[in-house]
């Protein structure tokens, strides 16, 4: 926990992958005492009901609405905290895994705002688990890479070839739109075209769907079945286990 001079406090809270039952007890506790909840797209509306006394401010991307910049979100948190309020910055999955939570924590620390991080269940782990895919397995996988498929223009370029060489299992978030390029790079890095791949859409929710295929045909399968974001991609031998271990009631394609 970081502390400061303000009477208010900001909680950077992970809302989990979608299923409200995967919310942590700590997250539930701070939502119930929040004065303000600043929340992203894909937050399950059932989770917002736990913050019954709070003002709720949506800062995600929506058509025909003002799109908040990261700096504007930072200033919102700071403003309410300086007013002495308990602020919950509610983010999908885990706030420190591709959720810009690190940037927000830096902004709060720079302004002497007290804050606390409440980890959440990331979709990178939960969606494969709900699809019956163990990311590690003594027979197949002793290493896992969690990689973003979407990068900022000024971010360090991902070396997909090195990842292909070094990792047994690769989990890709936000990678559906760039899947063609990613798979090409991975195959250039040495992955066989018959390497199993799973794509999980809307993981942990009732509308979850899973496709299991190979690097050689998964793009065509995703297109034919009209899979869309949010989807998680799992590449590696463990993906094939989803055919036998799938326990969640979902269409297995």
C-alpha positions as CSV (number, residue, x, y, z in Angstrom):
1,X,0.0,0.0,0.0
2,X,1.2,3.5,-0.8
3,X,0.1,6.4,1.4
4,X,-0.1,10.2,1.1
5,X,-1.5,13.4,2.6
6,X,-5.0,13.1,1.2
7,X,-7.9,12.0,3.4
8,X,-9.3,10.0,0.5
9,X,-8.0,6.8,-1.0
10,X,-8.0,5.1,-4.4
11,X,-8.3,1.3,-4.8
12,X,-7.1,-0.2,-8.1
13,X,-9.4,-3.2,-8.2
14,X,-9.4,-6.2,-10.5
15,X,-13.0,-7.2,-11.3
16,X,-12.0,-10.6,-12.7
17,X,-12.7,-12.1,-16.1
18,X,-16.5,-11.7,-16.3
19,X,-18.2,-14.2,-14.0
20,X,-19.2,-12.0,-10.9
21,X,-18.6,-15.1,-8.6
22,X,-14.9,-14.8,-9.4
23,X,-14.7,-11.4,-7.7
24,X,-12.4,-11.5,-4.6
25,X,-13.7,-10.9,-1.1
26,X,-11.4,-7.9,-0.9
27,X,-12.8,-6.4,-4.0
28,X,-16.3,-6.9,-2.7
29,X,-15.4,-5.2,0.6
30,X,-14.0,-2.0,-1.1
31,X,-16.9,-1.8,-3.5
32,X,-19.4,-1.7,-0.7
33,X,-17.6,1.2,1.0
34,X,-16.8,3.2,-2.2
35,X,-18.0,6.7,-2.7
36,X,-17.0,6.7,-6.4
37,X,-16.5,3.8,-8.9
38,X,-14.7,4.6,-12.1
39,X,-15.1,1.6,-14.3
40,X,-14.1,0.2,-17.7
41,X,-15.8,-1.6,-20.6
42,X,-16.6,-5.3,-20.1
43,X,-17.3,-4.9,-16.3
44,X,-20.2,-7.1,-15.5
45,X,-23.1,-4.9,-14.4
46,X,-23.9,-7.4,-11.6
47,X,-20.6,-6.4,-10.0
48,X,-21.5,-2.7,-10.1
49,X,-24.6,-3.5,-7.9
50,X,-22.3,-4.2,-5.0
51,X,-21.4,-0.5,-5.0
52,X,-24.9,0.5,-4.2
53,X,-24.0,3.8,-2.5
54,X,-21.4,5.0,-5.0
55,X,-21.4,7.4,-7.9
56,X,-20.5,5.4,-11.0
57,X,-18.5,6.8,-13.8
58,X,-18.0,4.9,-17.1
59,X,-14.6,5.6,-18.7
60,X,-14.6,2.8,-21.3
61,X,-14.8,3.0,-25.1
62,X,-18.4,3.5,-26.4
63,X,-19.8,4.6,-29.8
64,X,-21.1,8.2,-29.8
65,X,-19.6,9.0,-26.3
66,X,-16.6,10.9,-25.2
67,X,-13.7,8.6,-24.9
68,X,-11.6,9.3,-21.8
69,X,-7.9,9.5,-22.2
70,X,-5.6,7.9,-19.7
71,X,-4.6,11.3,-18.4
72,X,-8.3,12.3,-17.9
73,X,-8.9,9.0,-15.9
74,X,-5.9,9.8,-13.8
75,X,-7.1,13.3,-13.0
76,X,-10.6,11.9,-12.1
77,X,-9.1,9.6,-9.5
78,X,-6.9,12.4,-8.1
79,X,-9.8,14.9,-8.0
80,X,-12.1,12.6,-6.0
81,X,-9.4,11.4,-3.7
82,X,-8.4,15.1,-2.9
83,X,-12.1,15.6,-2.0
84,X,-11.7,13.0,0.7
85,X,-13.6,10.2,-1.1
86,X,-13.1,6.5,-1.3
87,X,-12.5,5.8,-5.0
88,X,-12.6,2.4,-6.7
89,X,-10.9,2.2,-10.1
90,X,-12.6,-0.9,-11.4
91,X,-10.7,-2.8,-14.1
92,X,-11.4,-6.0,-15.9
93,X,-9.2,-9.0,-15.0
94,X,-6.2,-7.9,-12.9
95,X,-5.2,-4.2,-12.8
96,X,-1.5,-4.9,-13.2
97,X,-1.8,-7.2,-16.2
98,X,-2.3,-5.2,-19.4
99,X,-4.7,-3.0,-17.5
100,X,-2.6,0.2,-17.3
101,X,-2.8,-0.2,-13.5
102,X,0.9,0.5,-13.3
103,X,0.5,3.9,-15.0
104,X,-2.4,4.8,-12.8
105,X,-0.4,3.8,-9.6
106,X,2.4,6.0,-10.8
107,X,0.1,9.0,-11.3
108,X,-1.4,8.5,-7.8
109,X,2.0,8.2,-6.2
110,X,3.3,11.3,-8.0
111,X,0.4,13.3,-6.5
112,X,0.8,11.9,-2.9
113,X,-2.6,10.0,-3.2
114,X,-3.0,7.0,-0.9
115,X,-3.8,3.9,-2.9
116,X,-4.0,0.2,-2.7
117,X,-4.0,-2.5,-5.3
118,X,-6.6,-5.3,-5.2
119,X,-5.5,-8.1,-7.5
120,X,-8.1,-9.8,-9.7
121,X,-8.5,-13.1,-11.5
122,X,-7.1,-12.5,-15.0
123,X,-8.8,-13.9,-18.0
124,X,-5.4,-15.2,-19.1
125,X,-5.8,-17.9,-16.5
126,X,-9.6,-18.1,-16.0
127,X,-10.7,-18.4,-19.6
128,X,-8.4,-21.4,-20.3
129,X,-9.4,-23.0,-17.0
130,X,-13.1,-22.7,-17.9
131,X,-12.3,-24.3,-21.3
132,X,-10.6,-27.2,-19.6
133,X,-7.1,-26.1,-20.6
134,X,-4.4,-26.3,-17.9
135,X,-1.6,-23.9,-18.9
136,X,1.0,-26.1,-17.3
137,X,1.1,-29.9,-17.3
138,X,4.0,-32.1,-16.3
139,X,3.8,-34.0,-19.6
140,X,3.4,-31.0,-21.9
141,X,4.3,-27.6,-20.5
142,X,6.6,-26.2,-17.9
143,X,6.6,-22.6,-19.0
144,X,3.9,-20.0,-19.9
145,X,4.1,-16.6,-21.6
146,X,1.2,-14.2,-21.3
147,X,1.5,-11.7,-24.1
148,X,-0.6,-8.8,-25.4
149,X,-1.6,-8.9,-29.1
150,X,-2.2,-5.1,-29.1
151,X,0.6,-2.7,-28.4
152,X,0.9,1.1,-28.0
153,X,2.9,2.7,-30.9
154,X,5.8,3.6,-28.6
155,X,6.0,0.1,-26.9
156,X,8.9,-2.2,-27.2
157,X,8.2,-4.6,-30.1
158,X,7.3,-8.1,-29.1
159,X,9.8,-10.7,-30.3
160,X,7.4,-13.5,-31.2
161,X,10.2,-15.7,-32.6
162,X,12.0,-15.8,-29.3
163,X,8.8,-16.6,-27.5
164,X,8.2,-19.4,-29.9
165,X,11.6,-20.8,-29.2
166,X,11.5,-20.5,-25.4
167,X,7.9,-21.1,-24.2
168,X,5.8,-24.3,-24.0
169,X,2.5,-22.4,-23.7
170,X,1.6,-19.0,-25.1
171,X,-1.5,-17.1,-23.9
172,X,-2.4,-14.0,-26.0
173,X,-4.8,-11.4,-24.9
174,X,-6.3,-8.8,-27.3
175,X,-4.8,-10.7,-30.2
176,X,-7.7,-11.6,-32.5
177,X,-7.2,-8.7,-34.9
178,X,-3.5,-9.4,-35.3
179,X,-3.7,-13.2,-35.2
180,X,-2.6,-13.7,-38.8
181,X,0.6,-11.7,-38.3
182,X,1.3,-13.3,-34.8
183,X,0.9,-16.9,-36.1
184,X,3.2,-16.1,-39.1
185,X,5.9,-14.8,-36.7
186,X,5.5,-17.8,-34.4
187,X,5.9,-20.3,-37.2
188,X,8.9,-18.4,-38.5
189,X,10.2,-18.8,-35.0
190,X,10.0,-22.6,-35.3
191,X,6.5,-23.5,-34.2
192,X,5.1,-26.4,-36.2
193,X,1.9,-25.7,-38.2
194,X,0.3,-28.6,-36.4
195,X,0.8,-27.0,-33.0
196,X,-2.6,-27.0,-31.1
197,X,-4.4,-23.7,-30.7
198,X,-7.5,-22.8,-28.7
199,X,-9.5,-19.6,-29.0
200,X,-11.9,-18.8,-26.1
201,X,-14.6,-16.2,-26.6
202,X,-16.3,-14.5,-23.6
203,X,-14.5,-16.8,-21.1
204,X,-16.3,-17.7,-17.8
205,X,-19.7,-16.3,-19.1
206,X,-22.7,-18.4,-20.3
207,X,-22.0,-17.3,-23.8
208,X,-18.4,-18.7,-23.7
209,X,-17.4,-20.6,-26.9
210,X,-14.2,-22.4,-27.7
211,X,-12.5,-23.5,-30.9
212,X,-9.6,-25.9,-30.8
213,X,-7.5,-26.3,-34.0
214,X,-4.0,-26.1,-35.3
215,X,-1.8,-23.1,-36.3
216,X,-2.4,-24.0,-39.9
217,X,-6.2,-23.7,-39.8
218,X,-7.2,-21.7,-36.7
219,X,-7.6,-18.4,-38.5
220,X,-10.0,-19.9,-41.0
221,X,-12.0,-21.5,-38.2
222,X,-12.2,-18.3,-36.2
223,X,-13.4,-16.5,-39.3
224,X,-16.0,-19.2,-40.2
225,X,-17.4,-19.2,-36.6
226,X,-17.4,-15.4,-36.4
227,X,-15.4,-15.2,-33.2
228,X,-15.0,-11.7,-31.9
229,X,-13.3,-9.9,-29.0
230,X,-13.0,-10.4,-26.1
231,X,-11.2,-13.7,-27.0
232,X,-8.2,-15.4,-25.4
233,X,-5.7,-17.4,-27.6
234,X,-3.9,-20.4,-26.1
235,X,-1.1,-21.9,-28.2
236,X,0.7,-25.1,-27.2
237,X,0.2,-28.8,-26.6
238,X,-2.0,-28.1,-23.6
239,X,-4.7,-26.6,-25.9
240,X,-5.6,-30.0,-27.1
241,X,-6.5,-31.1,-23.6
242,X,-9.6,-28.9,-23.8
243,X,-11.3,-31.6,-26.0
244,X,-11.2,-34.0,-23.0
245,X,-11.2,-31.8,-20.0
246,X,-13.8,-29.2,-20.8
247,X,-16.2,-29.0,-17.9
248,X,-18.0,-25.7,-18.4
249,X,-21.3,-26.1,-20.3
250,X,-20.4,-24.4,-23.5
251,X,-20.4,-25.1,-27.3
252,X,-17.2,-26.9,-28.1
253,X,-16.4,-26.3,-31.8
